[in-house]
Amino acid sequence: MKKILFPFFLLLLLNFQIFSQFNGGSGTIADPYQVSTANQLNMVRDYLTSHFIQTTDVSLNSYSAGEGWTPIGYGSSPFTGSYNGDGHKVMDIIINPNYPMGKEGLFSRLGSGAEIKNLGLEGVIVHGNSYVGTLVGELIGGTITNCYSTCMVTGGSTSGGLIGMSSSSTITSCYATGSVTGDSEVGGLIAYSSDDIITQCFATGSVGGISNVGGLVGKLNYGSVTKSYATGNINSTNLNALNDQFGGFVGSVNAISGVSVITDCWASGNVTGNPAKDYVYSQFIGGFAGANYEGTITNCFSRGGVFGTADYGGFCGKSIVTGNYAITNSFWDITQSGQSASSGGMGKTTQQMTTESHTFPNFYTNAGWDFYGESANGTNEVWNINTSRNSGYPFLTWQYPSDAPLPVELKSFTVTPIDLNVVLTWQTATEVNNYGFEIERSQAKESWSKVGFVTGNGNSNSPKEYTFSDQPIEEGQYFYRLKQIDNDGKFEYSKVVEVNYKLPIQFSLEQNYPNPFNPSTIIKYSVPKTSKVSLKIFDQLGKQVTEVVNEEQAAGNYEIKFNASGLSSGIYFYRLTSGSIISTQKMIFTK
């Protein structure tokens, strides 16, 4: 019995120790370990295949002395579990090893299946040798979503603002801001990317290096980048060395033995190689890409200054493409870049790229760019443009989603019974490609029938109001909905509104009560539809003595209290007029 119980109690003790190290959880996907302190975050390195969730902001200031934080997975197996920041931050990260070995960051290495999401890093200072990032030094086959870093990174080769080296991974909705400096392969977000899928990411800090230096990615070796941007300036960190492949967005694109695609991206930083000297020079300098080897770059633009001494251009410094691989439908600003030539792309003036393009069609849409507010190039609404954003240049709709509401934004939708009709009223805040509205009716919300159509306003940035009148043939509960239809045939249903419809009442004028009366009596009447209503009082000689009602009234039942205290006793007549219908009753006033 003792031999059986001992392993059991040992297992219980081990589980209790693990639980006590974290705030809760069992380390599974459904029940992740809960991290709320720096010490608990440090313990993640002992459970590299487990799953974690952060429950509050964590400061690593207690790990800042000496060499600072030791990256998770450093010198051992990679982290392959998941870490959900849940919208929280890790702050005050300092990594400063005495003998940098590479793969520096909060995590040293992330392996296949690893996932990091919803995590912010603030106040990060990293010094390293190679594969240097803030979140992770090396990412292989993992996923990073909705993460950011504010940082200062100083490294050797392969240094990035968020990730050092990444391969066969997916990076979505991430950004880095701060400064990044290194030698070769230096990027504002990712230093070296191979076979990755990068979407809706950006970097805003300055980036410095010697070769393969880019505002977002230092070197793109196959893979895709879409709907992303970079705004930081690109500079040389060694004026006595050959500087090559500097780009405002990407240092170099390589697709000689694979496929590299960059679509719907932009860059605005200045790109500067070293000054001309007798024994050194800068080459392959571009506002968007330093060099492009068989890569496909489509629907992109750059607007920063470009400064170099050889093979430099407004958009791309050097582009070597064959077959279907090319730089297409992409532009650079001649005015701002100071460059009238480029190895790929088309030059435009600042005026052409901004104010002259604020109406459609323009040269962007003529080149196939999909903009909010036009439908000729699709309805994905990738780009937007106005005077208040990005200095008047195009920007990506996800950057400012409030500037591009739904194609048809329904503000209100109501239904009201009026006389013989059921009147539907609705208002739109904005409209894009709005063909119109089908009005559908049902008595059970199961079978719907079309009862009418109202033409839309196409494109509009101002509120528009619509009305439609329906006439059901019998009383009952009715349900209505709108089927909003785009010009391309796509449609969307509105919410459902309901109304209790009753056939209109008949015109009537009831006998006053009480009668005879002194001094007040009640007069009731009904009108079947909205009309001008008059209720007048006459004496026996037919002379009008007063008018009790004189106004437009909606269909309905009414009750009027008439006070005759100022009149003499006798017989009086009250006459109701509604439109062309007249009715008269007699009443007796006795004092």
N, C-alpha and C positions, 0 to 999 in steps of 0.2 A: 504493500500500500504506500509506504514512504517513497519507494522508487517511482511510483506513478504520480504522486502528488507533487514531488519536487519540480519536475519540468513544467507542470501546470502553473505553479506559483511563480516560477521564474519567468514564464511568458506573461503573466499578469503584471509582474513587477516591471518588465521591459516596456509593456504598453503604457503603464502609468508614467514611467520616466519620459517616454516620447510625448505623451499628452501634456505633461507638466512643462515641457520645453516650449510648447506653443499655447496659444490662448484657447485652442479647441480644434476639432476636426480630426480626421483619421488619415489624411493624406491621399484620399481618392479624388477622382474628378467630381463626384457628387458631394463629397464631404472633405474639402481641402483643409490642410493645416492653416490656422489663422495666425498671421504675423502682425505684431503691433509694436515691437521694440527692435532696437539695433541688434541685440543679442540673438533674438529669434531669427532675424534675417541672416545673421551669421551662421545659424544652425542649418540653413537651407543646404549648405555645401555637404552636409552629411546624409542628405536624402535626395540624391540627384535624379531619381526617377519618380518622385512624388509630386503632388499638386498642392499649390499654395494660393491663399488669398490674403491681401494686405487689408487691414481693417482701420488703419489710421495713418497719418503722415509719420515718417520715420526719419530721424536725423542720425547720420553716421559720424557725428562730431567726435564721439568717444573712440573712433577708430582712425582719427586723423594724425596722430603722432607718428613720428618715424617714417616708415615706408607707407603708412596709411592702410587703406582697405586692401585686403587680399582678394582678388577676384574669385567668384564661386566657380569651382571646376578647374582651378588653377593647378596645372601640373598633374591632373588626374583625368578621370573619365568626364566627358561633357555632361552638362545638365540636359536631360531629355524629358523632364516633366513639364509642368505648366505653372506660370506665376501670373496671377491676376491682381494688378494694382488697385482695381476697383475705383479708379479715379483719384487715388492718393499719390503722394510724392515720397521719394527718397531724397534726402537733402544732405548737403555738406559731405560730398564724396571726394576724398583725396586719395589718389593712387600715385605713389612716387617711389618705386622700388630702387634700391641701391644698384642692383644689377639687372636691368630690364631684360626679360627673356621673351617678351612678346605675348600677344593675346591678352591685352589689358582692357578692363571695363568692370562694371558691376558684376557681370558674368564674364568669365574668361572664354568659355566655349559653350555653344548651344548645339546639340546634335539633332539628328533626325527625329521629327515629331515634337520637338520642344516648341512651346508657345509662351510668349510674353505679351500681355495686353493691358491697356488702360493704366499705364504707369508713367508718371512724370519724374524726371531727374532734374534737380535744381542745385546750383552751386557746385558744379562738378569740375574738378581740376585733375587732369590725367597727364602723366608723363610716362612715355614708354619707348620701346624700340621699334617693333613691327606689329602689325595687326592690332592697332590701337583704336579703341572706341570708348564711348561712355557707358552705353548699355551692354555691349558685348564686343569682345575682340574678334571672335571668329564664329560665324553662323553658318551651319551646314544643314540644309533640309528642314529648317524651322519656319515659324510664323511669328511675325511681330506686327501688332495692330494697335493703333491709337496710343503711341508712346512718344515722348518728347524729351529733349535735353537742353538745358542752358549750361554752356560749358566753356572751358578753355582747355584745348587738347594740344599737346606738344609731343610729337613722335618722330620716328624715322620713316621707314617705308610703310605704306598701307595704313594711313591714319584718317579716321572719319569722325564727324561730329556725333554720330550715334552708333555706327557700326564700323569696325575695321574692315574685315573681309567677309563677304557673304556669297553663298553659292546655293543654287537650287532651292531658294527660299521665297517666301511671300512677305512683302513689306507694304503695309497699307495704312494710310492716314497717320503718318509719323512726321516729325520735324525736329530740327536742331537749330539753335541760335547761339552764337558765340564765335570764338575764333578757333581755327584749326590750322596748325602748321606741321609740316613734315618734309620729307624728301620726295620720293616718287610715290605715285598713287595716293593722292590726298583729295578728299571730298568733303563738302560741307555737311553731308548726311552719311554717305557711304564711300569708303575709300576705293574698294575694288568689288565690283558686282559681276557675278558669273551665273548665267542662266536663272536669274531672279525675275520675279514679277513685282514691279514697284508701281504703286498707284496712289494718287492723291497725297503726295509727300512734298515737303519743301524745306529749304534751308535759307537762313538769312544772315549768317555770320561771314566774316572775312576768311579767306582760305589762302594759305601760302605754301609753296613748295618749289620743286625744281623741275619735275616732269609728271605728266598725267595728273594735272591739277584741275578740278572742276567745282563749280558752285554747288552742285548736288552730288554728283558722282565723279570720282577721280578717273576711273577706268571702267567702261562697260564692256565686258567680254561676253557677248551673247545675252539673251534675255530681253525684257521689255520694260519701258518706262512710259507711263501715260498720265496725263492730267496732273502734272507736277511743275514746280517752278523753283528758281533760285534767285536771290537778290544780292548776295554778298560780292564784294570785290575780290578779284583774283590777283595775287602778286607773287613775285619771285622772293625766295628766302635766301638765295645765294647769287649775288650779282657777278661772281667770278666763275660760275659754272654755266654750261649749256642749258638753257631753259627751253623745253619743248612740250608741246601738247597742253596748252592752257586754254580752257574754255569757260565761259560764263555759266554754262549748265553742266557740261561734261568735258573732261580733259581729252579723252580719246574714246572712240567707238570701234570695237573690233568684231567683225563678223565674217572673217575670211573663211573659217571652217564651220560656221554656224549661222545663226540668225540673231541680229540685234535690231530692235525696233524702238524708236522714240516717237511718240505721237501726242499732239495737243499739249505742248509744254512751252515755257517761256523763261527768259533770263534777262536781268536788268543790270547786273554788276559790271563795273569796269574791269577789263582784263589787261594786265600789264606784264610783259616780259622784261628782261633786264635791258639796260641801255646798250647800245652798240659799242663794242670795244675791239681792239685789234685782234684779240685771240678768242673772244667768245661772242656769241650772238644768240638771239632768241628766235625760235622757229615754231611753226604750226600754232599760231595764236588766233583764236576766233571769239567773236562775241557770244556764240552759243556753244560751238564745239571746236576744240583745238585741232583734232584730226579725226577723220572718218574713213575707216577701212571697210568697205562693202556693207556699211550699215544703212538702214532705212530711217530717214528723219522726215516726218510729215506734219504739216499744220503746226509749225513752231515759229517763234520769233525771238529776236534779241534786240535790246535797245541801249546797251552800255557802250562806253568808249573802248577802243581796241588799240593797243600800243605794242609794237614789236619791231623786229628788224629784218625778218625773212619769213616768207610763207605765212602771212597773216591776212585776215579778211574780216569783213564786217560780221559775217555769220559763221564761217568756218575757215580755218587756216589752210588745211589741206584735206581734200576729199578724193579718195581713190575708189571709184564705184564702177561696176559693170552690170550688164543685164538689167534686172528689175530693181537693183539696189541703188538708191539715189536719195538726194535731198530734194523733196518736192513740196510745193505749196507752202514754202517757208520764207520768212522775210527778216531783214534787219534794217535798223534806222541809220540811214546815211548821215544824217545831220549829227546825231549824238555820238555815233561810233567814230566819226572822222574818216570813215573808209568808204570809198566808192566801188570797191571790188571785193569779191569773196569767192572762195572755192565751193560754190553751192549757195542756193538761196537767191532772193531778189531784193534789191535795195529800194527803199522808199524813204521819203522825207518824213520828218516828225509830223508835219501837217497832214500828210497823207495817212499816216498810221494812227492818228488820233482824231482830230475834229472832222476831217473829211470822211471818216469811216463810221460816224455815229448814226448814219441812216443807211438803210438797205435798198438796193444792193450796193456792195462796196467790193474792193479788190479781195478782201478776205472771203466773203461769201462767193464771189466769182471763182475763187480757188477751191471751193468745196467745204469751207469751215462751217460747222453747225453752230449757229448763234441762237440765243434766246431772242425771240421776237421775229424769227423768220422760219419758214418751213421748207424752203427749196432744197436744203441739204440735210433734212431729217428733223426729228423732234426730240433728240436726246439732250438738246440745250447745253452743249458742252461749254460754249463760250458766252460771254456777255461783254458789253461795252457801254460806258457812259462817261460823263465829264467828271464825276466825283470819285472814281476809283482808278488806281494804278496810273495816275497822271494822264488819264484819257486813253491809254492803250487798252487792248483787250485784256480780260482777266477770265479765269475759270469760274464757272457758276458756283462750284462748291465752295469757293473762297468766301462769297457773300451770298448765301442762299436767299436772304430776304430781298435781294435785288431781282430775283427771278422766281416769283411765286408760281404756283401751279398754272398750267396753260390757261385754264379758266377757273378762277377763284370765286366760288359762290359765297356771297356775303350773307344773304338772307333768303328765305323761302317760306312764304305763308299762304294760307288759304282761308277765304272768308265767304260765307253765304250772303249774297246781296240780291234782294228781290227774287227773280226767277233764276238767277245765275249763281254759280260757284266761281268766285274770282280768285285766280292764283296770281301772286305777285312775288317776283324775285329780283335780286340785285347782284351783279357781279362786281368785284373789285378791279380785276384785270382780265383781259382776254388775249389769247394767242391762238390763231388759226381756228377760231370758233365758227363752225358752219351754222350751228343753231341748236335748238332744243325741241325734242319730241316730248309731248305731254302724254303721260300714261295714267290710266285710271283703273282701279280695282275695287271690288266690294269685299274681298276676303284676303287681300295681299298675296294671293297665289296665282291667279290668272290676270294678267295685265293686258289692257287694250289701248292702242294709240287713239287719242281723241283730238289731237291737233299738233301743229308745228309752228314755232316762232323762229324767225331767222336771227342769227347772231350778228355781232358787230365785227367779226373777223379778228383784228388786232386792236387792242385798246389798253391804255394805261390809266384810264379814269373810270369811275363807277358808271355802270349802265343799268337801267331799270327796265323790267319787262312785265307785261301783264297778259293774262289769257282768261277768257270766260268760257265756262262749260255749263251745259244745261242738262242735268240728269232728268230722266223721264219719270222717276218715282222717288219717293222718300227713302231714306236709309243712311247708313254709315258708308262713306266713300273715302278711298285712299288715293293719293296722287303722288307721282314722282316725275322728275325731269331726267331725260336721257340726253346729256350734252354730247354733241357729235363734232369731232374735229374735221377739218377739210380733207384729211387723209383717211377718213372713215373710222378712226378710233373713237371710242365713246366711253362715257363714265356716268353712272347713275348718282343722283342726288339722294339726300335723305328722304324719307317718306313722311308726308303730312296727311292729316285726316280731318274730316269735317262731317258733322251731323246735318244732313240736308233735309229740310222740310218744305213741302209745297207751300207757296205763299198764302197768307190769310186773305179773307174777303174784305172788301170795303164795308164798314158798318158804323152806325151811330146809334148807341144804346140810349134808352130812356134814363134820364137823370135820376139820382137817388140821394136823399129822399125827395119825394115829390107829393104834395106841396113841401116847401122847405122854408126855413128862416134861420139865419140869413144865408147859409152856405149849402151847396149841393155838389155832388160828384157827377161829372160827365165823362163817360168812357167812349172811345172810338177806336177803330182800326183802319190802317191804310195798307194796301197790298204792295206798294212799291214806293221808292223814293220820289217825292214830289213836293210841290209847294202846297202847304196846308194852311187853311184859314178856318177859324171858328169864331163866328160873330153872333151877338145877341141883339134881337129886335123886339120892340114893343108891339102892341096889338095893331097899331097904325102902320107898321112896316118900317118904322124909323129905327136905324141902328143906334143902339145905346152904348155899346162897347165891343171891342174885339179882343178875345181872350188869347187866340193863337194866330200868329202870322209869320211862318218860317218854313224852311225846307226841312222835311222830316223823312227819315228812312222808313222802310216797311216795318210795321210792328203794331203793338197794342199800346194805347196811351190812356192816361187818366188825368183829368183836369179838375181842380177844385175851384168852383166859381162862387164868389162872395157878392151878394146883391144888396148889402147893407146901405148902399148909396142910392138905391132905387125905391120907387113906390110900390106898394102891394099891387098885384095884378097878374095877368097872363102875359108870358113872354115866350119867344121862339128862339131857338139856337140852331144855327145853320153851319154845317161842315162842308167845306169845299176841298177836294183833293184832285188836282188836275182838272179834268172835265166832269168829274163826278160830284154831285151835290145831294145832300140829305138834310132834312129839317125835322126837329122834334119840338113839342110844346112842353112848357113847365109853368108851375104856379108858385108865385112868391107871396107869402102871407106874413105880415108883421103882427 
